[in-house]
């Protein structure tokens, strides 16, 4: 099986009490909700709504943490702190984060198909 670079399926598997059905259901919930969550962050960044950026990053960060997506968690925390202290986001932040989010989503899809917990 190909290694995971952007998520650690064992984190979610552990959180579900080693329940593969729940693992897959929570993975699907992530896939169903994460794009809209990120879209709200994008909209907030474009409009300069600092509170909405902080809230959106915080919410999405909690969701991706459950997947063991440590690089995406760190990136969202970085923006959250940047906006809290400086009130702005770096111009390239959205595109880079969208690419990372896409990589996470691909691995979540793959994990739903081939993760059995035996890898943990």
N, CA, C and O atoms as CSV, one atom per row, in Angstrom:
chain,resi,resn,atom,element,x,y,z
A,1,UNK,N,N,0.845,-1.182,0.000
A,1,UNK,CA,C,0.000,0.000,0.000
A,1,UNK,C,C,0.889,1.243,0.000
A,1,UNK,O,O,1.909,1.306,0.686
A,2,UNK,N,N,0.476,2.207,-0.777
A,2,UNK,CA,C,1.199,3.474,-0.868
A,2,UNK,C,C,1.107,4.222,0.462
A,2,UNK,O,O,0.054,4.246,1.099
A,3,UNK,N,N,2.203,4.824,0.866
A,3,UNK,CA,C,2.242,5.563,2.138
A,3,UNK,C,C,1.429,6.854,2.036
A,3,UNK,O,O,1.221,7.397,0.951
A,4,UNK,N,N,0.990,7.314,3.168
A,4,UNK,CA,C,0.264,8.582,3.254
A,4,UNK,C,C,1.254,9.684,3.595
A,4,UNK,O,O,2.054,9.534,4.518
A,5,UNK,N,N,1.207,10.783,2.865
A,5,UNK,CA,C,2.100,11.911,3.102
A,5,UNK,C,C,1.410,13.068,3.798
A,5,UNK,O,O,2.058,13.845,4.498
A,6,UNK,N,N,0.095,13.194,3.614
A,6,UNK,CA,C,-0.616,14.379,4.087
A,6,UNK,C,C,-1.587,14.108,5.235
A,6,UNK,O,O,-2.042,15.038,5.901
A,7,UNK,N,N,-1.896,12.856,5.460
A,7,UNK,CA,C,-2.750,12.489,6.591
A,7,UNK,C,C,-2.135,11.280,7.293
A,7,UNK,O,O,-1.243,10.622,6.757
A,8,UNK,N,N,-2.615,11.007,8.476
A,8,UNK,CA,C,-2.241,9.788,9.193
A,8,UNK,C,C,-3.542,9.091,9.559
A,8,UNK,O,O,-4.136,9.400,10.592
A,9,UNK,N,N,-3.996,8.154,8.730
A,9,UNK,CA,C,-5.283,7.505,8.983
A,9,UNK,C,C,-5.396,6.874,10.367
A,9,UNK,O,O,-6.501,6.729,10.889
A,10,UNK,N,N,-4.280,6.502,10.960
A,10,UNK,CA,C,-4.308,5.889,12.288
A,10,UNK,C,C,-4.874,6.834,13.340
A,10,UNK,O,O,-5.449,6.385,14.332
A,11,UNK,N,N,-4.714,8.147,13.131
A,11,UNK,CA,C,-5.247,9.123,14.093
A,11,UNK,C,C,-6.769,9.027,14.147
A,11,UNK,O,O,-7.352,8.930,15.227
A,12,UNK,N,N,-7.403,9.053,12.993
A,12,UNK,CA,C,-8.864,8.945,12.949
A,12,UNK,C,C,-9.320,7.549,13.368
A,12,UNK,O,O,-10.316,7.400,14.075
A,13,UNK,N,N,-8.591,6.541,12.930
A,13,UNK,CA,C,-8.949,5.169,13.295
A,13,UNK,C,C,-8.934,5.004,14.817
A,13,UNK,O,O,-9.829,4.381,15.387
A,14,UNK,N,N,-7.930,5.554,15.459
A,14,UNK,CA,C,-7.837,5.512,16.925
A,14,UNK,C,C,-9.003,6.279,17.556
A,14,UNK,O,O,-9.598,5.820,18.531
A,15,UNK,N,N,-9.327,7.452,16.993
A,15,UNK,CA,C,-10.410,8.276,17.535
A,15,UNK,C,C,-11.775,7.592,17.429
A,15,UNK,O,O,-12.682,7.874,18.211
A,16,UNK,N,N,-11.908,6.692,16.455
A,16,UNK,CA,C,-13.184,5.985,16.284
A,16,UNK,C,C,-13.241,4.706,17.110
A,16,UNK,O,O,-14.210,3.951,17.023
A,17,UNK,N,N,-12.220,4.464,17.900
A,17,UNK,CA,C,-12.185,3.226,18.671
A,17,UNK,C,C,-11.966,2.009,17.791
A,17,UNK,O,O,-12.434,0.911,18.094
A,18,UNK,N,N,-11.245,2.220,16.692
A,18,UNK,CA,C,-10.903,1.149,15.744
A,18,UNK,C,C,-12.133,0.616,15.011
A,18,UNK,O,O,-12.198,-0.566,14.672
A,19,UNK,N,N,-13.090,1.479,14.774
A,19,UNK,CA,C,-14.327,1.126,14.076
A,19,UNK,C,C,-14.213,1.596,12.620
A,19,UNK,O,O,-14.317,2.789,12.338
A,20,UNK,N,N,-13.997,0.650,11.704
A,20,UNK,CA,C,-13.807,1.014,10.296
A,20,UNK,C,C,-15.032,1.683,9.686
A,20,UNK,O,O,-14.894,2.584,8.859
A,21,UNK,N,N,-16.209,1.261,10.077
A,21,UNK,CA,C,-17.422,1.879,9.544
A,21,UNK,C,C,-17.497,3.345,9.957
A,21,UNK,O,O,-17.811,4.211,9.141
A,22,UNK,N,N,-17.209,3.617,11.215
A,22,UNK,CA,C,-17.218,4.997,11.705
A,22,UNK,C,C,-16.075,5.792,11.059
A,22,UNK,O,O,-16.252,6.960,10.711
A,23,UNK,N,N,-14.917,5.168,10.900
A,23,UNK,CA,C,-13.769,5.781,10.234
A,23,UNK,C,C,-14.187,6.281,8.848
A,23,UNK,O,O,-13.922,7.425,8.480
A,24,UNK,N,N,-14.831,5.419,8.107
A,24,UNK,CA,C,-15.241,5.788,6.749
A,24,UNK,C,C,-16.355,6.841,6.763
A,24,UNK,O,O,-16.368,7.737,5.920
A,25,UNK,N,N,-17.272,6.739,7.700
A,25,UNK,CA,C,-18.356,7.727,7.789
A,25,UNK,C,C,-17.804,9.121,8.138
A,25,UNK,O,O,-18.223,10.120,7.554
A,26,UNK,N,N,-16.871,9.180,9.082
A,26,UNK,CA,C,-16.282,10.472,9.447
A,26,UNK,C,C,-15.409,11.021,8.327
A,26,UNK,O,O,-15.339,12.233,8.124
A,27,UNK,N,N,-14.749,10.130,7.605
A,27,UNK,CA,C,-13.968,10.561,6.445
A,27,UNK,C,C,-14.880,11.190,5.395
A,27,UNK,O,O,-14.547,12.222,4.812
A,28,UNK,N,N,-16.027,10.562,5.159
A,28,UNK,CA,C,-16.979,11.104,4.182
A,28,UNK,C,C,-17.546,12.431,4.667
A,28,UNK,O,O,-17.735,13.349,3.869
A,29,UNK,N,N,-17.815,12.544,5.938
A,29,UNK,CA,C,-18.296,13.811,6.489
A,29,UNK,C,C,-17.273,14.909,6.245
A,29,UNK,O,O,-17.629,16.028,5.875
A,30,UNK,N,N,-16.002,14.585,6.454
A,30,UNK,CA,C,-14.946,15.561,6.169
A,30,UNK,C,C,-15.000,15.986,4.701
A,30,UNK,O,O,-14.976,17.179,4.395
A,31,UNK,N,N,-15.073,15.013,3.797
A,31,UNK,CA,C,-15.103,15.329,2.370
A,31,UNK,C,C,-16.322,16.165,1.997
A,31,UNK,O,O,-16.259,17.002,1.097
A,32,UNK,N,N,-17.419,15.936,2.689
A,32,UNK,CA,C,-18.649,16.682,2.408
A,32,UNK,C,C,-18.615,18.101,2.954
A,32,UNK,O,O,-19.272,18.984,2.403
A,33,UNK,N,N,-17.866,18.338,4.022
A,33,UNK,CA,C,-17.916,19.647,4.685
A,33,UNK,C,C,-16.679,20.521,4.498
A,33,UNK,O,O,-16.788,21.747,4.528
A,34,UNK,N,N,-15.519,19.923,4.306
A,34,UNK,CA,C,-14.274,20.705,4.239
A,34,UNK,C,C,-14.239,21.722,3.097
A,34,UNK,O,O,-13.786,22.846,3.313
A,35,UNK,N,N,-14.696,21.377,1.897
A,35,UNK,CA,C,-14.642,22.383,0.827
A,35,UNK,C,C,-15.435,23.652,1.164
A,35,UNK,O,O,-14.976,24.758,0.880
A,36,UNK,N,N,-16.594,23.502,1.752
A,36,UNK,CA,C,-17.387,24.676,2.126
A,36,UNK,C,C,-16.720,25.455,3.258
A,36,UNK,O,O,-16.771,26.685,3.288
A,37,UNK,N,N,-16.096,24.735,4.184
A,37,UNK,CA,C,-15.381,25.403,5.275
A,37,UNK,C,C,-14.235,26.241,4.718
A,37,UNK,O,O,-14.034,27.385,5.125
A,38,UNK,N,N,-13.489,25.662,3.786
A,38,UNK,CA,C,-12.381,26.409,3.202
A,38,UNK,C,C,-12.893,27.562,2.343
A,38,UNK,O,O,-12.272,28.624,2.306
A,39,UNK,N,N,-13.998,27.371,1.664
A,39,UNK,CA,C,-14.580,28.446,0.857
A,39,UNK,C,C,-14.929,29.653,1.735
A,39,UNK,O,O,-14.771,30.799,1.315
A,40,UNK,N,N,-15.404,29.388,2.953
A,40,UNK,CA,C,-15.700,30.496,3.877
A,40,UNK,C,C,-14.417,31.216,4.293
A,40,UNK,O,O,-14.404,32.439,4.427
A,41,UNK,N,N,-13.338,30.454,4.496
A,41,UNK,CA,C,-12.051,31.079,4.824
A,41,UNK,C,C,-11.587,31.931,3.637
A,41,UNK,O,O,-11.155,33.069,3.823
A,42,UNK,N,N,-11.676,31.390,2.434
A,42,UNK,CA,C,-11.278,32.147,1.232
A,42,UNK,C,C,-12.065,33.452,1.117
A,42,UNK,O,O,-11.496,34.515,0.867
A,43,UNK,N,N,-13.373,33.353,1.303
A,43,UNK,CA,C,-14.223,34.532,1.200
A,43,UNK,C,C,-13.829,35.556,2.259
A,43,UNK,O,O,-13.773,36.753,1.979
A,44,UNK,N,N,-13.561,35.091,3.462
A,44,UNK,CA,C,-13.167,35.999,4.540
A,44,UNK,C,C,-11.829,36.671,4.237
A,44,UNK,O,O,-11.653,37.858,4.509
A,45,UNK,N,N,-10.884,35.908,3.673
A,45,UNK,CA,C,-9.590,36.487,3.314
A,45,UNK,C,C,-9.774,37.556,2.246
A,45,UNK,O,O,-9.197,38.640,2.341
A,46,UNK,N,N,-10.572,37.254,1.235
A,46,UNK,CA,C,-10.798,38.219,0.146
A,46,UNK,C,C,-11.501,39.481,0.627
A,46,UNK,O,O,-11.252,40.572,0.114
A,47,UNK,N,N,-12.373,39.330,1.607
A,47,UNK,CA,C,-13.105,40.498,2.100
A,47,UNK,C,C,-12.404,41.180,3.275
A,47,UNK,O,O,-12.830,42.247,3.715
A,48,UNK,N,N,-11.337,40.570,3.782
A,48,UNK,CA,C,-10.605,41.168,4.893
A,48,UNK,C,C,-11.315,41.061,6.228
A,48,UNK,O,O,-11.053,41.849,7.136
A,49,UNK,N,N,-12.209,40.094,6.355
A,49,UNK,CA,C,-12.979,39.909,7.585
A,49,UNK,C,C,-12.148,39.099,8.577
A,49,UNK,O,O,-12.225,37.871,8.602
A,50,UNK,N,N,-11.363,39.784,9.383
A,50,UNK,CA,C,-10.403,39.103,10.246
A,50,UNK,C,C,-11.049,38.121,11.216
A,50,UNK,O,O,-10.528,37.021,11.399
A,51,UNK,N,N,-12.141,38.474,11.829
A,51,UNK,CA,C,-12.801,37.549,12.767
A,51,UNK,C,C,-13.275,36.293,12.058
A,51,UNK,O,O,-13.167,35.192,12.600
A,52,UNK,N,N,-13.793,36.450,10.862
A,52,UNK,CA,C,-14.259,35.292,10.096
A,52,UNK,C,C,-13.084,34.422,9.659
A,52,UNK,O,O,-13.213,33.199,9.600
A,53,UNK,N,N,-11.950,35.028,9.354
A,53,UNK,CA,C,-10.758,34.253,8.999
A,53,UNK,C,C,-10.321,33.414,10.192
A,53,UNK,O,O,-10.092,32.211,10.070
A,54,UNK,N,N,-10.208,34.064,11.343
A,54,UNK,CA,C,-9.775,33.367,12.557
A,54,UNK,C,C,-10.734,32.233,12.889
A,54,UNK,O,O,-10.306,31.109,13.154
A,55,UNK,N,N,-12.022,32.524,12.876
A,55,UNK,CA,C,-13.020,31.505,13.199
A,55,UNK,C,C,-12.979,30.358,12.188
A,55,UNK,O,O,-12.987,29.188,12.571
A,56,UNK,N,N,-12.936,30.696,10.904
A,56,UNK,CA,C,-12.927,29.672,9.864
A,56,UNK,C,C,-11.694,28.784,9.944
A,56,UNK,O,O,-11.795,27.565,9.809
A,57,UNK,N,N,-10.531,29.387,10.161
A,57,UNK,CA,C,-9.295,28.604,10.295
A,57,UNK,C,C,-9.355,27.700,11.517
A,57,UNK,O,O,-8.954,26.537,11.465
A,58,UNK,N,N,-9.851,28.239,12.598
A,58,UNK,CA,C,-9.932,27.470,13.834
A,58,UNK,C,C,-10.857,26.257,13.659
A,58,UNK,O,O,-10.530,25.150,14.087
A,59,UNK,N,N,-11.990,26.477,13.039
A,59,UNK,CA,C,-12.955,25.405,12.824
A,59,UNK,C,C,-12.405,24.332,11.886
A,59,UNK,O,O,-12.488,23.138,12.176
A,60,UNK,N,N,-11.850,24.765,10.773
A,60,UNK,CA,C,-11.296,23.814,9.814
A,60,UNK,C,C,-10.098,23.087,10.421
A,60,UNK,O,O,-9.910,21.895,10.176
A,61,UNK,N,N,-9.301,23.780,11.197
A,61,UNK,CA,C,-8.128,23.172,11.826
A,61,UNK,C,C,-8.540,22.023,12.748
A,61,UNK,O,O,-7.899,20.972,12.755
A,62,UNK,N,N,-9.595,22.219,13.515
A,62,UNK,CA,C,-10.074,21.150,14.384
A,62,UNK,C,C,-10.526,19.933,13.603
A,62,UNK,O,O,-10.343,18.798,14.042
A,63,UNK,N,N,-11.107,20.169,12.462
A,63,UNK,CA,C,-11.576,19.074,11.615
A,63,UNK,C,C,-10.412,18.298,11.014
A,63,UNK,O,O,-10.415,17.067,11.034
A,64,UNK,N,N,-9.420,19.002,10.481
A,64,UNK,CA,C,-8.313,18.307,9.831
A,64,UNK,C,C,-7.368,17.661,10.852
A,64,UNK,O,O,-6.651,16.716,10.521
A,65,UNK,N,N,-7.366,18.160,12.070
A,65,UNK,CA,C,-6.528,17.543,13.109
A,65,UNK,C,C,-6.960,16.101,13.356
A,65,UNK,O,O,-6.127,15.234,13.618
A,66,UNK,N,N,-8.252,15.851,13.272
A,66,UNK,CA,C,-8.776,14.507,13.485
A,66,UNK,C,C,-8.272,13.520,12.423
A,66,UNK,O,O,-8.279,12.308,12.636
A,67,UNK,N,N,-7.839,14.055,11.285
A,67,UNK,CA,C,-7.329,13.216,10.194
A,67,UNK,C,C,-5.825,12.989,10.298
A,67,UNK,O,O,-5.252,12.235,9.512
A,68,UNK,N,N,-5.195,13.631,11.256
A,68,UNK,CA,C,-3.739,13.528,11.349
A,68,UNK,C,C,-3.056,14.295,10.223
A,68,UNK,O,O,-1.956,13.939,9.800
A,69,UNK,N,N,-3.706,15.341,9.742
A,69,UNK,CA,C,-3.168,16.168,8.651
A,69,UNK,C,C,-2.332,17.293,9.251
A,69,UNK,O,O,-2.728,18.458,9.219
A,70,UNK,N,N,-1.178,16.935,9.796
A,70,UNK,CA,C,-0.391,17.874,10.590
A,70,UNK,C,C,0.098,19.096,9.815
A,70,UNK,O,O,0.126,20.195,10.369
A,71,UNK,N,N,0.481,18.935,8.556
A,71,UNK,CA,C,0.941,20.092,7.781
A,71,UNK,C,C,-0.196,21.083,7.542
A,71,UNK,O,O,0.014,22.294,7.603
A,72,UNK,N,N,-1.385,20.580,7.273
A,72,UNK,CA,C,-2.527,21.467,7.063
A,72,UNK,C,C,-2.955,22.108,8.377
A,72,UNK,O,O,-3.338,23.278,8.396
A,73,UNK,N,N,-2.897,21.369,9.457
A,73,UNK,CA,C,-3.201,21.929,10.783
A,73,UNK,C,C,-2.252,23.086,11.070
A,73,UNK,O,O,-2.685,24.155,11.501
A,74,UNK,N,N,-0.961,22.876,10.834
A,74,UNK,CA,C,0.039,23.921,11.091
A,74,UNK,C,C,-0.194,25.135,10.213
A,74,UNK,O,O,-0.051,26.271,10.665
A,75,UNK,N,N,-0.547,24.903,8.978
A,75,UNK,CA,C,-0.779,26.018,8.046
A,75,UNK,C,C,-1.979,26.851,8.469
A,75,UNK,O,O,-1.928,28.080,8.415
A,76,UNK,N,N,-3.046,26.207,8.885
A,76,UNK,CA,C,-4.232,26.927,9.338
A,76,UNK,C,C,-3.943,27.677,10.634
A,76,UNK,O,O,-4.406,28.804,10.813
A,77,UNK,N,N,-3.187,27.067,11.535
A,77,UNK,CA,C,-2.816,27.730,12.787
A,77,UNK,C,C,-1.952,28.952,12.497
A,77,UNK,O,O,-2.083,29.985,13.153
A,78,UNK,N,N,-1.075,28.828,11.519
A,78,UNK,CA,C,-0.207,29.937,11.121
A,78,UNK,C,C,-1.034,31.135,10.654
A,78,UNK,O,O,-0.784,32.269,11.063
A,79,UNK,N,N,-2.014,30.876,9.799
A,79,UNK,CA,C,-2.847,31.979,9.317
A,79,UNK,C,C,-3.667,32.560,10.461
A,79,UNK,O,O,-3.797,33.778,10.582
A,80,UNK,N,N,-4.209,31.705,11.284
A,80,UNK,CA,C,-5.008,32.174,12.416
A,80,UNK,C,C,-4.190,33.128,13.283
A,80,UNK,O,O,-4.677,34.191,13.668
A,81,UNK,N,N,-2.956,32.755,13.589
A,81,UNK,CA,C,-2.098,33.603,14.418
A,81,UNK,C,C,-1.667,34.865,13.683
A,81,UNK,O,O,-1.621,35.943,14.276
A,82,UNK,N,N,-1.356,34.741,12.414
A,82,UNK,CA,C,-0.966,35.897,11.615
A,82,UNK,C,C,-2.075,36.942,11.606
A,82,UNK,O,O,-1.828,38.131,11.804
A,83,UNK,N,N,-3.275,36.489,11.377
A,83,UNK,CA,C,-4.410,37.415,11.311
A,83,UNK,C,C,-4.702,38.010,12.687
A,83,UNK,O,O,-5.022,39.194,12.793
A,84,UNK,N,N,-4.593,37.205,13.732
A,84,UNK,CA,C,-4.803,37.719,15.092
A,84,UNK,C,C,-3.832,38.852,15.421
A,84,UNK,O,O,-4.201,39.834,16.065
A,85,UNK,N,N,-2.586,38.700,14.970
A,85,UNK,CA,C,-1.550,39.662,15.343
A,85,UNK,C,C,-1.318,40.766,14.320
A,85,UNK,O,O,-0.939,41.878,14.689
A,86,UNK,N,N,-1.537,40.478,13.045
A,86,UNK,CA,C,-1.258,41.474,12.017
A,86,UNK,C,C,-2.473,41.860,11.188
A,86,UNK,O,O,-2.461,42.885,10.506
A,87,UNK,N,N,-3.518,41.048,11.242
A,87,UNK,CA,C,-4.744,41.378,10.532
A,87,UNK,C,C,-4.714,41.153,9.029
A,87,UNK,O,O,-5.625,41.591,8.328
A,88,UNK,N,N,-3.682,40.476,8.514
A,88,UNK,CA,C,-3.586,40.242,7.070
A,88,UNK,C,C,-3.138,38.815,6.791
A,88,UNK,O,O,-2.571,38.140,7.650
A,89,UNK,N,N,-3.404,38.382,5.585
A,89,UNK,CA,C,-2.934,37.072,5.129
A,89,UNK,C,C,-1.968,37.291,3.982
A,89,UNK,O,O,-2.147,38.208,3.180
A,90,UNK,N,N,-0.958,36.464,3.902
A,90,UNK,CA,C,-0.001,36.546,2.801
A,90,UNK,C,C,-0.729,36.268,1.484
A,90,UNK,O,O,-1.598,35.398,1.436
A,91,UNK,N,N,-0.388,36.989,0.423
A,91,UNK,CA,C,-1.101,36.844,-0.852
A,91,UNK,C,C,-1.118,35.419,-1.406
A,91,UNK,O,O,-2.112,35.009,-2.007
A,92,UNK,N,N,-0.062,34.674,-1.219
A,92,UNK,CA,C,-0.004,33.331,-1.784
A,92,UNK,C,C,-0.569,32.262,-0.851
A,92,UNK,O,O,-0.589,31.080,-1.194
A,93,UNK,N,N,-1.017,32.673,0.305
A,93,UNK,CA,C,-1.475,31.718,1.308
A,93,UNK,C,C,-2.645,30.871,0.807
A,93,UNK,O,O,-2.648,29.656,1.004
A,94,UNK,N,N,-3.620,31.480,0.173
A,94,UNK,CA,C,-4.812,30.741,-0.260
A,94,UNK,C,C,-4.489,29.659,-1.280
A,94,UNK,O,O,-4.954,28.526,-1.145
A,95,UNK,N,N,-3.708,29.986,-2.287
A,95,UNK,CA,C,-3.405,29.007,-3.336
A,95,UNK,C,C,-2.619,27.830,-2.771
A,95,UNK,O,O,-2.912,26.678,-3.089
A,96,UNK,N,N,-1.633,28.112,-1.946
A,96,UNK,CA,C,-0.832,27.042,-1.354
A,96,UNK,C,C,-1.673,26.171,-0.421
A,96,UNK,O,O,-1.514,24.951,-0.392
A,97,UNK,N,N,-2.553,26.792,0.328
A,97,UNK,CA,C,-3.396,26.041,1.254
A,97,UNK,C,C,-4.436,25.223,0.498
A,97,UNK,O,O,-4.746,24.096,0.885
A,98,UNK,N,N,-4.969,25.787,-0.571
A,98,UNK,CA,C,-5.933,25.041,-1.392
A,98,UNK,C,C,-5.278,23.792,-1.981
A,98,UNK,O,O,-5.909,22.737,-2.050
A,99,UNK,N,N,-4.028,23.903,-2.403
A,99,UNK,CA,C,-3.323,22.747,-2.944
A,99,UNK,C,C,-3.111,21.693,-1.861
A,99,UNK,O,O,-3.278,20.499,-2.113
A,100,UNK,N,N,-2.748,22.126,-0.671
A,100,UNK,CA,C,-2.561,21.187,0.440
A,100,UNK,C,C,-3.884,20.535,0.822
A,100,UNK,O,O,-3.936,19.335,1.093
A,101,UNK,N,N,-4.940,21.319,0.843
A,101,UNK,CA,C,-6.272,20.782,1.137
A,101,UNK,C,C,-6.656,19.727,0.100
A,101,UNK,O,O,-7.226,18.693,0.446
A,102,UNK,N,N,-6.348,19.985,-1.158
A,102,UNK,CA,C,-6.635,19.017,-2.216
A,102,UNK,C,C,-5.872,17.713,-2.013
A,102,UNK,O,O,-6.420,16.629,-2.213
A,103,UNK,N,N,-4.622,17.820,-1.620
A,103,UNK,CA,C,-3.818,16.618,-1.366
A,103,UNK,C,C,-4.385,15.828,-0.189
A,103,UNK,O,O,-4.416,14.598,-0.219
A,104,UNK,N,N,-4.832,16.534,0.843
A,104,UNK,CA,C,-5.445,15.877,1.999
A,104,UNK,C,C,-6.716,15.166,1.570
A,104,UNK,O,O,-6.946,14.017,1.949
A,105,UNK,N,N,-7.537,15.837,0.785
A,105,UNK,CA,C,-8.793,15.234,0.330
A,105,UNK,C,C,-8.534,13.965,-0.486
A,105,UNK,O,O,-9.248,12.975,-0.330
A,106,UNK,N,N,-7.528,13.988,-1.346
A,106,UNK,CA,C,-7.209,12.796,-2.140
A,106,UNK,C,C,-6.821,11.626,-1.242
A,106,UNK,O,O,-7.235,10.489,-1.468
A,107,UNK,N,N,-6.024,11.920,-0.227
A,107,UNK,CA,C,-5.612,10.839,0.668
A,107,UNK,C,C,-6.760,10.346,1.536
A,107,UNK,O,O,-6.820,9.163,1.870
A,108,UNK,N,N,-7.658,11.231,1.898
A,108,UNK,CA,C,-8.830,10.795,2.666
A,108,UNK,C,C,-9.663,9.852,1.803
A,108,UNK,O,O,-10.130,8.820,2.285
A,109,UNK,N,N,-9.851,10.197,0.541
A,109,UNK,CA,C,-10.590,9.304,-0.372
A,109,UNK,C,C,-9.901,7.953,-0.463
A,109,UNK,O,O,-10.555,6.913,-0.384
A,110,UNK,N,N,-8.589,7.962,-0.626
A,110,UNK,CA,C,-7.838,6.715,-0.729
A,110,UNK,C,C,-7.938,5.915,0.561
A,110,UNK,O,O,-8.080,4.692,0.531
A,111,UNK,N,N,-7.863,6.611,1.702
A,111,UNK,CA,C,-7.914,5.889,2.981
A,111,UNK,C,C,-9.263,5.220,3.188
A,111,UNK,O,O,-9.344,4.167,3.821
A,112,UNK,N,N,-10.317,5.819,2.661
A,112,UNK,CA,C,-11.642,5.218,2.794
A,112,UNK,C,C,-11.708,3.882,2.047
A,112,UNK,O,O,-12.447,2.978,2.439
A,113,UNK,N,N,-10.943,3.771,0.988
A,113,UNK,CA,C,-10.955,2.553,0.175
A,113,UNK,C,C,-9.988,1.491,0.685
A,113,UNK,O,O,-10.303,0.301,0.662
A,114,UNK,N,N,-8.799,1.918,1.150
A,114,UNK,CA,C,-7.810,0.884,1.422
A,114,UNK,C,C,-7.285,0.814,2.845
A,114,UNK,O,O,-6.468,-0.055,3.148
A,115,UNK,N,N,-7.722,1.689,3.715
A,115,UNK,CA,C,-7.212,1.611,5.085
A,115,UNK,C,C,-8.018,0.576,5.878
A,115,UNK,O,O,-9.248,0.603,5.890
A,116,UNK,N,N,-7.303,-0.326,6.532
A,116,UNK,CA,C,-7.973,-1.389,7.287
A,116,UNK,C,C,-7.651,-1.335,8.780
A,116,UNK,O,O,-8.253,-2.056,9.576
A,117,UNK,N,N,-6.706,-0.483,9.154
A,117,UNK,CA,C,-6.288,-0.441,10.550
A,117,UNK,C,C,-5.118,-1.366,10.821
A,117,UNK,O,O,-4.436,-1.218,11.835
A,118,UNK,N,N,-4.876,-2.310,9.938
A,118,UNK,CA,C,-3.762,-3.232,10.120
A,118,UNK,C,C,-2.429,-2.507,10.005
A,118,UNK,O,O,-1.402,-2.980,10.492
A,119,UNK,N,N,-2.466,-1.341,9.346
A,119,UNK,CA,C,-1.252,-0.554,9.156
A,119,UNK,C,C,-0.851,0.150,10.443
A,119,UNK,O,O,0.303,0.549,10.594
A,120,UNK,N,N,-1.778,0.307,11.362
A,120,UNK,CA,C,-1.537,1.095,12.571
A,120,UNK,C,C,-0.559,0.416,13.499
A,120,UNK,O,O,-0.247,0.949,14.564
